[in-house]
Amino acid sequence: MTLSIRRAKATDLPVILALLEGSGMYTTSVTLAGDVTYLLAESGGEVIGVLGLEHGQGASLLRSFTLRPDVRGRGWSSALLDHAYALLRERGDQLVYLFSADGGEFWRHQGYRPVPPHELAAALPGTPQVRSAVEVGWLTDSLAWRWSLA
């Protein structure tokens, strides 16, 4: 099987939500409206992965990144990340941030470093996930990570 990656369309939102919910991921602030980009990984005619990007000035928030368990271990996570990073470089972004509850070792291996959650919030205050974190009150208890695209 081969992997293809494409930008999500508004009609893809139910598929994105189902994939994220199936992976036990947070979906409350997932939206395709505004300055966001979702990438879909497809193989065999099916959506098998998703990666969301919420954009700010010179930085973006990576979120909602998952592959179906049955397709993991094929290097497709790296392919999806590489595709996202190329898109962010084209935008002129310098930094990528993310929240991660349990993926610390994966993100550390990818070159990310932990940062205080208020740094992420200050860099990307208008993004849907940051707005939700502030409104719901989970920002101060979160783990935040940063990686330089330079």
Buried (B, 14 or more C-beta within 10 A) or exposed (E): EEBEBEEBEEEBBEBBBEBBEEBEBBBEBBBBEEEBBBBBBBBEEEBBBBBBBBBBEEBBBBBBBBBBEEBEEEEBBEBBBEBBBEBBEEBEBEBBBBBBEEBEEEBEEBEBEEBEBEEBBEBBEEBBBBBBBEEEEBBEEBBBBBBEBE
